Amino acid sequence: MKILGGIVFLIGLWMMISPQAVLGLQELRWIAEYSFPGEAFLGALVCSGSLLLFGKTKENNSVKSH
């Protein structure tokens, strides 16, 4: 699930970056041609949702309290 979460996170990151590509280098403006209105907001939601796929980390209980 962590690999799937990483892939979904990268897709969301691409969705946040692509609408802003029109402001950048001339060579990268082709990226903005594939964006749609509201894509940056949707990309932020996709990135946030992908964090659920990473799963919970195990707690480190190496110190025992008495």
N, C-alpha and C positions, 0 to 999 in steps of 0.2 A: 504494500500500500504506500510505502514511502516513495517508491519510484513513480507511481501514479500521481502522488501528491506533488512531486517535483515537476513532473510534466505539466500538470494543470497550473502550477504556480508560474511556470515559464510562459504558458499561454496567456495567463492574466497579465503578466508583466509586459508581454508584447502588446496586449490590448491597451495598456496604459501609455506605452511609449509611441505607438504608431500615429495617433492624432497629433502629437507634438513634433513629429518629424518634419512638418512643413516649415518649422522655424529654424531647422538645423542646416546642415551642409546640403549643398545642391545635389550631391551624389546620392543622398539618402531620402530625397523628397518623394521618391517613388513609393516609399512605405506609406505615406499619408494618403495616397490614392485609394488604398484598400480599407481605409477606416470609415466608420459610419458615426453619425451623431450619437453621443452618449456612450461611446465605446470605452472611454477612459473610466467612467463611473462603473460600468459593467466589469471592466478589467479589475478594478479594485475589489469588487465583490467576489470575482472568481479567485483572486489571490487570497482573500480572506477565507473563502470556503475551502481552498486547497490545504489550509493549515489543519483542517479536521482530518485529512487523509494521512497526515504524518503520524498520528497516534500519540498516545501518552507515553512519556518517558518513565522508566522505572525509578523509584525513589532509592537513594543510596542510604541504607540503614546500617552503616558500618559502626556508628557510635551507639552503644547500648546504654540507655539510661536506667539507673537502678532506683 
